Amino acid sequence: MTIAQPIWLTTQAHGRLMAELDLLNSLATGRRDGDDANAVAIEHARRSRIQRIHDLLLHAVVGQDPPDDGVAEPGMVLTVRFADTGETETFLLGVGGVEYGDLEVYTVTSPLGAALVGARPGDQRDYQVPSGATMSVTLVKAVPYGLHMR
């Protein structure tokens, strides 16, 4: 049996997903002519998004932050320093397809997100970018989303 990881959502993100789900459900299509390939593709995309939202909401932890232990995990806002430039970037390690205002979101399945899961401040991790090059990044800090927004 596979145990799903919790998906950390703010109350606002949860509300946006619920509103999107309501909208998608209200757009339910009736019987369509089977020859309309565009309509079939649109309906498939609508149903896929509905399923994705259901999956997100099924494992959602709403309005709670992960522990403030400095470990990079979903629901944490990470600040990293790139070894090649020395520049820093701050982003949320979260769920794709969910908006969190102006904060950039990287998923745990993205190359950078996957490399950082479980890291602690000071840990250096390498990850491969789409061009095939290997990049090094150091975790500067990791704080729960709710603490970052205060």
Secondary structure, 3 states (H helix, E strand, C coil): CCCCCCEEECHHHHHHHHHHHHHHHHCCCCCCCCCCHHHHHHHHHHHHHHHHHHHHHHCEEECCCCCCCCCCCCCEEEEEEECCCCCEEEEEEECCCCCCCCCCEEECCCHHHHHHCCCCCCCEEEEECCCCCEEEEEEEEEEEHHHHHC
